[in-house]
């Protein structure tokens, strides 16, 4: 091999092959991706987050929460994510359709958060946990985020002051109030809920119907009788 | 005095008639390469300091918790950007220029432009790191530079690439040694991979559904097709040269080159869940196929190796040989651990090790174990030649190479072992999640010692560079500098 241009041409082809396979082909698939509409409830999934939750996503991003927390639940048979209660179905690309930035993460020093809004729907729990994780999880290794909270003088009236257990409350009696960033971050965490069944990750065949009806399960779908794209058990 | 006079730019026709000597080549690249190397070593120390701080924060999460800039989530992308762009990419850029001029027997083209590129590059990394610590994070793993910094990196590399390719074109040695193929590939791939990541994730961001795919493709290929090629070029250059033997297996080198760029560019998706299923499957197959070129290169390097007769370079040879060994082991481990369940008899490594410290250990294995060891070995060999000085004490003594190798192993091995322990703990559904994380802490603690040793190595390199620069300044204009004695 002594000709630079020939090597260059070879490199162009090899790069083109990687590009075509891993970027262009998925692009073709995702560019046509549309939200699913539930035939029965007419609910659309995925949906845009509300303004406060989108602001919270920015706080999540700015503090690098994705360095420790993933937002991707694996399917049953691939690890025990679902047994740990992190989700009822595996995560699919469509879950991130409307995300400004898909913060899937790659390391689990903290638990998966793909469905944290469904798992822990209590805003107060999250605020206390952000202020000092040990209040809620005594052996937690997560960093506290005091800068997301405002410390006000003892005796200050604040309707949104945190009710901190005495062992963790400031010794000088200061009142701890969440900043707008903390409120937004919690709104984002509560909005994390990827449990709606989608075509790529259908409900399990032995799962209870998701809506309250007397009709047999088979009539809940407009697919031919007996047809199912569910994961075989 | 005449030794330090930089050769005047020659017209191409004249270079072809009178190829420059190795000394003339070295002199022509001296300033830009020194700028890149100094920046690289500086960022190596800073980046590892931030890395150390991030590991300390895993043990003491409440430490300095009130300082937003020092929160773990910001330290991780900051150290990653410092090490990838500040250290590794600058070291690679310097090594490429030096090898093109040496192997191509030519003089550097565009020295002033390259000096500007070096200055712009360092300034951009600095701005990027400050922005990251200030909270301007991308949200994407290992695509860490904020948009403004990324655009300047692309611009700077574009200018760099033009100068490097013109120098390459003006070579008088028409035959291309294997190192030159890898260098050509590295320059071309950096532009493509970085531009693709920048355009699709920052300039014109694609839908969130596609972002994890682009980000994974980027983070895999910036290592597999930018750092690995430069590392391979270094091994192909230094191993035969210092062993005093010709490279074994030329045709194996050709095969390995093409097979590596073909297969390794498809890897990296093994541990992803939020992507179409065929991507991890394809990646797992590609990772297994990548072991063929890696083993081919490893075998050729092993056959080429011979203990050096010149003890001044024994340390460099040791580090280069170790780097090549870690590279092969890393590729094989990545292939083995990425294979999803293929039959009931095969353990589910991919499921067990996903999202643990293991993938991080593998990535650090390639970054520190292969690229950094090889690049540092080459740098401590090259820097004294640029000053026309005797080999540095770093390469003649045993301490520095031993510390580099020990630091690297102490950093990587605990991450891999910790990943296995963490994976097993996570697989036990009855064990609370926090226990799995707590089990990793002793391993992270040992890694901290490794990082600390690497910081000391970086400081030793900075000191060596300072001494050489000082002596050179003294020799040239001692009275003016103020020393006068030399």
Interface residues (C-beta under 8 A of the other chain):
Chain A: X1 X2 X3 X4 X7 X8 X10 X11 X12 X14 X15 X17 X18 X19 X21 X22 X23 X26 X27 X29 X30 X31 X33 X61 X62 X63 X64 X65 X66 X67 X68 X70 X71 X72 X73 X74 X75 X77 X78 X79 X80 X83 X84 X90 X91 X92 X93 X94 X95 X96 X97 X98 X99 X100 X101 X102 X103 X104 X105 X106 X107 X108 X109 X110 X111 X133 X137 X139 X140 X141 X142 X143 X144 X145 X146 X147
Chain B: X57 X58 X61 X62 X65 X66 X67 X68 X71 X72 X73 X74 X76 X77 X135 X136 X137 X138 X139 X140 X141 X168 X169 X174 X175 X176 X181 X184 X185 X188 X189 X192 X196 X200 X205 X206 X207 X208 X209 X210 X211 X212 X213 X214 X215 X217 X221 X225 X254 X258 X261 X262 X265 X266 X269 X271 X272 X273 X274 X275 X276 X279 X282 X340 X341 X348 X351 X352 X354 X355 X356 X357 X359 X360 X426 X427 X429 X432 X433 X434 X435 X437 X438 X440 X441
